[in-house]
């Protein structure tokens, strides 16, 4: 049956009241999003694999290639709001490693797409992901499953259906209760913020020995002075200033508060490591940073999540200058909470990004130490290089995640990470001894690249994570919970949630299909739903005993080159009162919990 006719039929059945219409599992209904090609010694049909056995669709493993792989359903979904449901289980996958994409098309052009992640389960579990109201102009909705990064694992699916929208009626929601307990007691005073543990429960502790949970807000979109902003922050029981703040202005405010014996607000500093500063960042063989598809005319900007080349002395000097300047300002300030080592440095396929000048020189030294001769390397790699210099000239790239060649590249990428972590920790400890240092703020969608290397971060005091919930259920979903739990389990360290928020479509910042922001996939319908979901997510985070803070992103909405409803206020400064009241309620409950004996 032609796709268009089948879509119309599905829509008619759906409208008539049938809640779920089966989606086909048959082999002829699925295809890869791009033709597979042979890579090195791997035949095309083995670079990525899917299998249909009975009523079960298995996607994976994906071991060779360069771009992501998606198994696409040839049949379009009805062009209307709804949901994709079914059952899943995983084999050798991390939480949130298996993906589902719902892509909204106008002809062959993608208007936008939503991307959701599966949890981790060895047993069959139900799933339900929303199909949002199609943006204006959408005439086709595409469904696909797959992976962002190559993986030896498998995602299995069955009982796929298109059905009714997810019921997110606030009147039916079961709001979670705050259950944060085990507050440490009898902690002596000190000069700086510390971490304390009572059983499996972690807390931050201020200079007076009082445990607290860091409830922060980023200041982007805020044109008010600290004094003017404080009335809102204190009313909502925020105790921490997050990103986008002026350090000096807030320090001056805090000093005034101290002189008046009034409450201060905690500050921290995120060491900046962007592409475009005066040092090299990691690049692949083509000189591209992670996420770039073509070389920009200037490196300023680009995809600004690349790690700096830790072997470039200019990076080390730049980082030290940043840290020294801030440390000198805040050396004896009890309200300076902690350092963040970097922001969202990309762990995506790091083994490909070894060709920046400093890394390339070290990689050459690494290979020469590992192999006594180029002949020995060729035997291991199955290559025919005439010299180590030829490797540097040709800058090969492993596209298969197995074998000696891949292992050498991957192991050296760990040398890069280890070197970055060791150097940034040494710099901060030398310039500001005794202060807490949290990791690079991880992006939650980078899964295998993070978890495979998380052992390299155990020297830090805590793990920093930016998480934007999928909002396909009230509170955090299974994959999000599992992800955060695994980060703690693998490191034994507490977590700081450095960015999180919830958007809603009735803000009208998602009306223009030509300018849909990356936050569109997480939208709720109304500010009422947004407020309740914000309270549910924050309560879930606070109930995790290893989470020590959660910072809202951000003060004001973005309504310029980017349009997104992430703020406490609209871009014009109008308060989103329902969201503010919801956060206020949870923040105050957490404050009371930290004071309970």
C-alpha positions as CSV (number, residue, x, y, z in Angstrom):
1,X,0.0,0.0,0.0
2,X,1.5,3.4,-0.9
3,X,2.8,5.4,2.0
4,X,0.4,8.3,1.6
5,X,-2.7,6.1,1.4
6,X,-1.5,4.1,4.4
7,X,-0.9,7.3,6.4
8,X,-4.4,8.5,5.6
9,X,-5.9,5.2,6.6
10,X,-4.0,5.2,9.9
11,X,-5.1,8.8,10.6
12,X,-8.8,7.8,10.0
13,X,-8.5,4.8,12.2
14,X,-6.8,7.0,14.9
15,X,-9.5,9.7,14.7
16,X,-12.3,7.1,14.9
17,X,-11.1,6.2,18.4
18,X,-8.6,3.3,18.1
19,X,-5.8,4.1,20.5
20,X,-3.0,2.1,18.9
21,X,-2.3,1.0,15.3
22,X,0.4,-1.6,14.8
23,X,3.5,-0.5,12.9
24,X,5.2,-3.1,10.6
25,X,8.1,-5.2,11.6
26,X,8.6,-6.9,8.2
27,X,12.0,-6.6,6.6
28,X,10.9,-4.8,3.5
29,X,9.5,-1.9,5.6
30,X,13.0,-0.9,7.0
31,X,16.1,0.7,5.4
32,X,19.2,2.4,6.6
33,X,19.3,6.2,6.4
34,X,22.2,6.1,4.0
35,X,23.8,3.3,1.9
36,X,26.3,1.2,3.8
37,X,29.7,0.9,2.3
38,X,32.6,-1.4,3.0
39,X,35.1,0.0,5.5
40,X,38.7,-1.3,5.6
41,X,38.2,-5.1,5.8
42,X,34.5,-5.0,6.9
43,X,31.9,-5.8,4.2
44,X,29.2,-3.2,3.7
45,X,26.5,-5.4,5.1
46,X,28.5,-6.0,8.3
47,X,29.3,-2.4,9.2
48,X,25.9,-2.0,10.7
49,X,23.5,-4.8,11.3
50,X,19.8,-5.2,11.9
51,X,17.8,-8.4,12.1
52,X,14.1,-9.3,12.1
53,X,13.3,-12.6,13.8
54,X,9.7,-13.3,14.3
55,X,8.1,-10.2,15.8
56,X,11.4,-8.8,17.1
57,X,13.5,-6.1,15.4
58,X,17.1,-5.9,16.5
59,X,19.3,-2.9,15.6
60,X,23.0,-3.2,16.1
61,X,25.9,-3.6,16.5
62,X,27.3,-0.8,14.5
63,X,31.1,-1.2,14.2
64,X,32.3,0.7,11.2
65,X,31.6,4.0,9.4
66,X,31.7,7.7,10.0
67,X,28.2,9.2,10.4
68,X,25.4,8.0,12.7
69,X,23.2,5.1,11.5
70,X,19.5,5.0,11.7
71,X,17.1,2.2,10.7
72,X,14.2,4.1,9.1
73,X,10.7,2.9,8.7
74,X,9.7,3.4,5.1
75,X,6.1,4.0,6.0
76,X,5.4,7.5,7.3
77,X,3.6,8.1,10.5
78,X,0.3,10.0,10.4
79,X,0.9,13.8,10.3
80,X,-0.6,14.5,13.7
81,X,0.1,14.5,17.4
82,X,0.4,11.0,18.9
83,X,2.9,8.6,20.3
84,X,5.2,5.7,19.4
85,X,4.9,2.9,21.8
86,X,6.2,-0.6,22.1
87,X,8.5,-2.8,24.1
88,X,12.3,-2.8,24.2
89,X,15.3,-4.5,25.7
90,X,19.0,-3.9,25.4
91,X,22.2,-6.0,25.1
92,X,25.6,-4.5,26.0
93,X,24.2,-0.9,25.8
94,X,24.7,1.9,28.3
95,X,21.6,3.9,29.5
96,X,20.5,6.3,26.8
97,X,22.7,4.7,24.1
98,X,19.8,3.4,22.0
99,X,18.0,6.2,20.1
100,X,14.6,6.9,18.5
101,X,14.3,9.8,16.1
102,X,10.9,11.3,15.0
103,X,11.7,13.6,12.1
104,X,9.2,16.2,10.8
105,X,9.6,16.7,7.0
106,X,8.3,19.1,4.4
107,X,9.0,17.2,1.2
108,X,12.6,16.1,1.5
109,X,13.6,18.9,3.9
110,X,13.8,18.3,7.6
111,X,11.9,21.0,9.6
112,X,13.0,19.6,12.9
113,X,13.3,16.3,14.7
114,X,12.9,14.9,18.2
115,X,15.4,12.5,19.6
116,X,14.7,10.4,22.6
117,X,16.8,7.7,24.3
118,X,16.0,4.3,25.7
119,X,17.0,3.1,29.1
120,X,19.0,0.0,29.8
121,X,17.1,-3.3,30.3
122,X,17.8,-7.0,29.9
123,X,14.1,-7.7,30.2
124,X,11.3,-6.5,27.9
125,X,10.0,-3.2,29.1
126,X,7.3,-0.9,27.7
127,X,8.2,2.5,26.2
128,X,6.2,5.5,25.0
129,X,7.7,8.5,23.2
130,X,5.7,11.5,22.1
131,X,5.0,12.6,18.5
132,X,4.6,16.3,19.0
133,X,2.1,18.4,17.1
134,X,3.7,18.7,13.7
135,X,5.1,22.2,12.9
136,X,3.5,24.3,10.2
137,X,4.2,22.9,6.7
138,X,5.0,19.4,7.9
139,X,3.7,16.8,5.4
140,X,5.5,13.7,6.5
141,X,6.8,12.3,9.8
142,X,9.6,9.8,9.7
143,X,10.4,7.2,12.4
144,X,13.9,5.7,12.9
145,X,16.0,3.8,15.5
146,X,19.7,3.6,15.9
147,X,22.8,5.1,17.5
148,X,24.8,8.3,17.7
149,X,28.1,6.5,18.2
150,X,29.4,3.1,17.1
151,X,28.6,0.4,19.6
152,X,29.0,-3.4,20.0
153,X,25.5,-3.4,21.6
154,X,22.0,-4.1,20.4
155,X,18.6,-2.5,20.8
156,X,15.6,-4.9,20.4
157,X,12.1,-3.7,19.7
158,X,8.7,-5.3,19.3
159,X,5.0,-4.5,19.4
160,X,5.5,-1.1,17.8
161,X,2.4,1.1,17.5
162,X,1.4,4.6,16.7
163,X,-1.2,5.7,19.2
164,X,-2.9,8.5,21.1
165,X,-0.9,11.4,22.6
166,X,0.7,10.9,26.0
167,X,-1.6,12.0,28.7
168,X,0.1,14.8,30.6
169,X,-2.9,16.2,32.4
170,X,-1.6,17.9,35.5
171,X,-4.7,17.0,37.4
172,X,-3.8,13.3,37.0
173,X,-0.1,13.6,37.8
174,X,1.4,12.1,40.9
175,X,3.8,14.6,42.2
176,X,6.9,13.1,43.9
177,X,7.5,13.8,47.5
178,X,10.8,15.2,48.7
179,X,12.7,12.5,50.6
180,X,16.1,13.8,50.9
181,X,17.5,12.7,54.3
182,X,20.6,11.8,56.2
183,X,21.9,15.3,56.8
184,X,25.4,15.3,58.2
185,X,25.7,16.7,61.7
186,X,28.4,18.1,64.0
187,X,30.6,19.4,61.1
188,X,33.2,21.9,62.2
189,X,33.4,25.3,60.6
190,X,36.1,26.0,58.0
191,X,37.2,28.5,55.5
192,X,35.8,27.0,52.3
193,X,32.8,25.0,51.0
194,X,33.3,21.2,51.4
195,X,31.6,18.0,50.7
196,X,30.2,15.7,53.4
197,X,28.7,12.2,53.3
198,X,26.3,10.5,55.7
199,X,25.7,7.0,54.6
200,X,25.0,7.2,50.9
201,X,23.8,10.8,51.1
202,X,26.1,13.6,49.9
203,X,25.8,17.3,50.9
204,X,27.7,20.5,50.3
205,X,28.8,22.2,53.6
206,X,29.4,25.9,54.0
207,X,32.1,27.6,56.0
208,X,30.0,27.6,59.1
209,X,29.6,23.8,58.9
210,X,26.0,23.9,57.7
211,X,24.9,21.4,55.0
212,X,23.2,22.7,51.9
213,X,22.0,21.8,48.5
214,X,23.1,24.1,45.7
215,X,20.0,25.6,44.1
216,X,21.3,27.8,41.3
217,X,20.1,29.9,38.4
218,X,22.0,31.0,35.4
219,X,21.9,34.7,34.7
220,X,21.6,34.8,30.9
221,X,19.0,37.3,29.8
222,X,19.2,39.2,33.1
223,X,19.9,43.0,32.7
224,X,19.3,43.7,36.4
225,X,22.0,44.5,38.9
226,X,22.8,41.9,41.6
227,X,20.9,43.9,44.2
228,X,17.8,44.1,41.9
229,X,18.1,40.4,41.1
230,X,18.5,39.3,44.7
231,X,14.9,40.0,45.6
232,X,13.7,37.4,43.0
233,X,16.4,34.9,43.8
234,X,16.0,35.0,47.6
235,X,12.2,34.9,47.2
236,X,12.6,31.7,45.3
237,X,15.1,30.3,47.8
238,X,17.9,30.1,45.2
239,X,21.3,30.1,46.9
240,X,23.7,29.9,44.0
241,X,24.6,32.1,41.0
242,X,25.3,29.9,38.0
243,X,26.5,30.7,34.4
244,X,26.2,34.1,32.8
245,X,26.9,36.2,35.8
246,X,29.4,39.0,36.3
247,X,31.8,37.7,38.9
248,X,33.0,41.1,40.1
249,X,29.5,42.6,40.5
250,X,28.2,39.6,42.4
251,X,31.4,39.6,44.6
252,X,30.8,43.2,45.4
253,X,27.2,42.4,46.3
254,X,28.3,39.5,48.5
255,X,30.8,41.8,50.3
256,X,28.0,44.3,51.0
257,X,25.9,41.4,52.4
258,X,28.7,40.3,54.6
259,X,29.2,43.8,56.0
260,X,25.5,43.9,56.8
261,X,25.5,40.4,58.3
262,X,23.0,39.4,55.6
263,X,22.9,36.2,53.5
264,X,25.3,35.8,50.6
265,X,24.9,33.8,47.4
266,X,27.3,31.1,46.4
267,X,29.5,31.7,43.3
268,X,31.6,29.4,41.2
269,X,33.8,29.7,38.1
270,X,33.8,27.5,35.0
271,X,37.2,27.5,33.3
272,X,36.6,28.5,29.6
273,X,38.1,26.3,26.9
274,X,36.5,27.3,23.7
275,X,37.5,26.9,20.1
276,X,38.9,30.3,19.0
277,X,41.1,31.1,21.9
278,X,44.8,31.4,21.4
279,X,45.6,27.7,21.4
280,X,44.9,24.6,19.3
281,X,41.8,22.4,20.0
282,X,41.4,18.7,19.0
283,X,40.7,18.1,15.3
284,X,40.3,15.1,13.1
285,X,42.4,14.3,10.0
286,X,40.5,17.0,8.0
287,X,41.1,19.7,10.6
288,X,37.5,19.6,11.8
289,X,36.4,19.9,15.4
290,X,33.7,17.5,16.8
291,X,30.4,18.2,15.2
292,X,31.7,20.2,12.2
293,X,31.0,18.9,8.7
294,X,33.2,21.4,6.9
295,X,36.1,23.6,7.8
296,X,34.8,27.1,8.7
297,X,36.6,30.1,7.3
298,X,37.7,31.0,10.9
299,X,38.0,28.7,13.9
300,X,36.3,31.3,16.1
301,X,33.0,29.8,17.0
302,X,32.6,26.6,15.0
303,X,31.2,23.8,17.1
304,X,32.5,25.1,20.3
305,X,32.7,22.0,22.3
306,X,36.1,20.7,21.3
307,X,38.7,19.8,24.0
308,X,41.8,22.0,23.9
309,X,45.0,20.3,22.8
310,X,46.5,19.6,26.3
311,X,50.0,19.4,24.8
312,X,49.7,23.0,23.6
313,X,51.5,25.1,26.2
314,X,49.4,28.1,25.2
315,X,46.3,26.3,26.6
316,X,48.0,25.6,29.9
317,X,49.0,29.2,30.2
318,X,45.5,30.5,29.2
319,X,43.9,28.2,31.8
320,X,46.4,29.2,34.5
321,X,45.8,32.9,33.8
322,X,42.0,32.4,34.1
323,X,42.3,30.5,37.3
324,X,44.9,32.8,38.9
325,X,42.8,35.9,38.2
326,X,39.7,34.4,39.8
327,X,41.6,32.7,42.6
328,X,43.2,36.0,43.6
329,X,39.8,37.7,43.8
330,X,38.1,35.0,45.7
331,X,41.0,33.4,47.7
332,X,39.5,34.1,51.2
333,X,35.8,34.3,50.2
334,X,33.7,31.6,51.9
335,X,30.9,32.1,49.3
336,X,33.1,31.0,46.4
337,X,31.9,27.4,46.1
338,X,33.8,25.5,43.5
339,X,35.5,25.3,40.1
340,X,34.1,23.6,37.0
341,X,37.0,22.3,34.9
342,X,35.3,23.1,31.6
343,X,32.0,23.2,29.9
344,X,30.6,20.4,27.6
345,X,33.9,19.3,26.1
346,X,32.9,16.7,23.5
347,X,33.7,13.1,24.1
348,X,32.2,12.1,20.8
349,X,34.5,9.6,18.9
350,X,37.6,11.1,20.6
351,X,39.8,8.5,19.0
352,X,39.4,10.3,15.7
353,X,40.5,13.7,17.1
354,X,44.2,13.2,17.6
355,X,45.6,15.4,14.8
356,X,46.0,18.8,16.4
357,X,49.7,19.8,16.4
358,X,50.6,18.9,20.0
359,X,48.6,15.7,20.0
360,X,50.0,14.6,16.7
361,X,53.6,15.0,18.0
362,X,52.7,13.0,21.2
363,X,50.8,10.4,19.1
364,X,54.0,9.9,17.0
365,X,56.0,9.4,20.2
366,X,53.3,7.0,21.6
367,X,53.5,4.8,18.5
368,X,57.3,4.8,18.4
369,X,57.4,3.6,22.0
370,X,54.7,1.0,21.4
371,X,56.2,-0.4,18.2
372,X,60.0,-1.0,17.8
373,X,59.7,-0.5,14.0
374,X,57.2,0.6,11.3
375,X,57.2,-3.1,10.2
376,X,55.9,-4.2,13.6
377,X,53.2,-1.5,13.4
378,X,52.2,-2.6,9.9
379,X,51.9,-6.2,11.1
380,X,49.5,-5.1,13.9
381,X,47.5,-2.7,11.8
382,X,47.5,-4.6,8.5
383,X,49.0,-1.6,6.7
384,X,52.0,-0.9,4.5
385,X,53.5,2.4,5.8
386,X,57.1,3.0,4.9
387,X,57.8,5.1,8.0
388,X,56.3,6.7,11.1
389,X,56.6,10.0,9.2
390,X,54.2,8.8,6.6
391,X,51.6,8.2,9.2
392,X,51.9,11.8,10.3
393,X,51.6,13.0,6.7
394,X,48.6,10.9,5.8
395,X,46.9,11.2,9.2
396,X,44.8,8.0,9.0
397,X,41.6,7.6,10.9
398,X,40.2,4.4,12.4
399,X,36.6,3.8,11.2
400,X,36.2,0.3,12.7
401,X,35.9,-0.1,16.5
402,X,38.0,-3.2,16.7
403,X,41.5,-4.3,16.0
404,X,45.0,-3.0,16.9
405,X,44.7,0.2,14.9
406,X,41.5,1.3,16.6
407,X,42.9,0.3,20.0
408,X,46.0,2.4,19.5
409,X,44.0,5.5,18.5
410,X,41.5,4.9,21.3
411,X,44.1,4.4,24.0
412,X,45.9,7.5,22.9
413,X,42.6,9.5,23.1
414,X,42.6,8.4,26.8
415,X,46.1,9.8,27.1
416,X,44.7,13.1,25.8
417,X,41.9,13.1,28.4
418,X,44.2,12.0,31.2
419,X,46.6,14.8,30.4
420,X,43.9,17.4,30.3
421,X,42.5,16.3,33.6
422,X,45.8,16.1,35.3
423,X,46.9,19.5,34.1
424,X,43.7,21.4,34.9
425,X,43.6,19.8,38.4
426,X,47.2,20.7,39.0
427,X,46.6,24.3,37.9
428,X,43.6,24.8,40.1
429,X,45.1,23.1,43.1
430,X,48.3,25.2,42.8
431,X,46.4,28.5,42.4
432,X,43.5,27.9,44.8
433,X,44.5,25.1,47.3
434,X,41.7,23.4,49.1
435,X,38.8,24.5,46.9
436,X,36.4,22.0,45.4
437,X,36.9,21.1,41.8
438,X,34.2,19.5,39.7
439,X,34.8,17.9,36.3
440,X,34.0,19.1,32.8
441,X,30.3,19.6,32.6
442,X,29.2,16.5,30.7
443,X,26.6,16.5,28.0
444,X,24.1,13.8,28.8
445,X,23.6,12.7,25.1
446,X,27.3,11.6,24.8
447,X,27.0,8.2,26.3
448,X,29.7,5.6,25.3
449,X,32.3,8.3,24.9
450,X,31.7,9.4,28.4
451,X,31.2,6.1,30.3
452,X,34.1,4.4,28.6
453,X,36.4,7.1,29.9
454,X,34.8,8.0,33.2
455,X,37.6,6.3,35.2
456,X,39.9,9.1,34.1
457,X,37.8,11.6,36.2
458,X,38.2,10.1,39.7
459,X,40.7,12.7,40.7
460,X,38.0,15.4,40.9
461,X,35.8,16.1,43.9
462,X,32.6,15.7,42.0
463,X,31.0,15.2,38.6
464,X,29.3,18.0,36.7
465,X,26.4,17.1,34.4
466,X,24.1,19.2,32.1
467,X,20.8,17.4,31.7
468,X,17.7,18.6,29.7
469,X,14.9,16.0,30.4
470,X,13.0,14.4,27.6
471,X,9.7,15.3,29.4
472,X,7.9,12.2,28.0
473,X,6.6,11.5,31.5
474,X,6.3,13.3,34.8
475,X,9.8,13.7,36.3
476,X,12.9,12.0,35.0
477,X,12.5,9.0,32.8
478,X,14.2,5.6,33.2
479,X,17.2,6.4,31.0
480,X,17.9,9.7,32.7
481,X,17.8,8.1,36.1
482,X,20.0,5.2,35.0
483,X,22.5,7.6,33.4
484,X,23.0,9.7,36.5
485,X,23.1,6.6,38.8
486,X,25.8,5.0,36.6
487,X,27.9,8.2,36.7
488,X,27.9,8.0,40.4
489,X,28.4,4.2,40.6
490,X,31.5,4.3,38.3
491,X,33.2,7.1,40.1
492,X,31.9,7.0,43.7
493,X,31.6,10.8,43.4
494,X,28.7,13.2,44.0
495,X,27.0,14.9,41.1
496,X,26.2,18.6,40.4
497,X,23.5,19.2,37.8
498,X,24.8,22.4,36.3
499,X,22.1,23.0,33.7
500,X,18.5,21.9,33.5
501,X,15.1,23.3,32.6
502,X,11.8,22.6,31.0
503,X,10.2,24.6,28.0
504,X,6.6,24.9,26.9
505,X,5.1,25.5,23.4
506,X,2.6,28.1,24.5
507,X,5.5,30.6,25.0
508,X,5.1,31.0,21.2
509,X,8.9,30.8,20.8
510,X,8.3,27.6,18.7
511,X,5.8,29.0,16.3
512,X,8.2,29.6,13.4
513,X,9.1,26.2,11.7
514,X,12.2,27.9,10.2
515,X,13.7,28.7,13.6
516,X,12.9,25.7,15.8
517,X,15.4,25.6,18.6
518,X,17.1,22.4,19.8
519,X,14.9,22.7,22.9
520,X,11.8,21.9,20.8
521,X,11.9,18.2,21.4
522,X,11.4,18.7,25.1
523,X,8.5,21.0,25.0
524,X,5.4,20.7,27.2
525,X,2.1,22.1,25.9
526,X,1.4,24.7,28.6
527,X,3.0,26.7,31.3
528,X,0.9,24.8,33.8
529,X,2.4,21.5,32.6
530,X,5.8,23.2,32.5
531,X,5.6,24.3,36.1
532,X,4.5,20.9,37.4
533,X,7.2,19.1,35.3
534,X,9.8,21.5,36.7
535,X,8.7,20.7,40.2
536,X,8.7,16.9,39.5
537,X,12.2,16.9,37.8
538,X,13.7,19.1,40.6
539,X,12.2,16.8,43.3
540,X,13.6,13.7,41.5
541,X,17.1,15.3,41.4
542,X,16.9,16.3,45.0
543,X,15.8,12.8,46.0
544,X,19.0,11.3,44.5
545,X,21.3,11.1,47.5
546,X,24.4,11.6,45.4
547,X,23.2,14.8,43.7
548,X,24.4,17.9,45.6
549,X,23.0,20.7,43.4
550,X,20.7,21.6,40.5
551,X,21.0,24.8,38.5
552,X,18.2,26.1,36.5
553,X,18.9,27.4,32.9
554,X,18.1,30.2,32.7
555,X,16.9,33.7,34.0
556,X,15.4,34.9,30.7
557,X,14.1,33.2,27.5
558,X,16.2,33.4,24.3
559,X,14.4,35.3,21.6
560,X,17.0,36.4,19.1
561,X,19.2,34.2,16.9
562,X,17.9,31.5,19.1
563,X,14.3,31.1,20.4
564,X,13.7,29.0,23.4
565,X,11.5,29.0,26.5
566,X,14.1,28.1,29.1
567,X,13.7,31.2,31.4
568,X,12.2,32.2,34.6
569,X,11.1,35.3,32.7
570,X,10.1,36.0,29.1
571,X,12.7,37.8,26.9
572,X,10.7,41.0,27.7
573,X,11.1,40.4,31.4
574,X,7.6,39.2,32.2
575,X,7.8,36.5,34.9
576,X,6.6,33.0,34.2
577,X,4.8,33.0,37.5
578,X,3.7,29.4,37.5
579,X,7.2,28.1,37.0
580,X,8.6,30.4,39.6
581,X,6.1,29.3,42.2
582,X,6.7,25.7,41.5
583,X,10.5,26.0,41.8
584,X,10.1,28.2,44.9
585,X,8.1,25.4,46.6
586,X,10.7,22.8,46.0
587,X,13.6,25.0,46.8
588,X,12.1,26.0,50.1
589,X,11.4,22.3,50.9
590,X,15.0,21.4,50.2
591,X,16.2,24.3,52.4
592,X,14.1,23.1,55.3
593,X,15.4,19.5,54.8
594,X,19.0,20.7,55.0
595,X,18.2,22.4,58.3
596,X,16.4,19.5,59.8
597,X,18.1,17.7,62.7
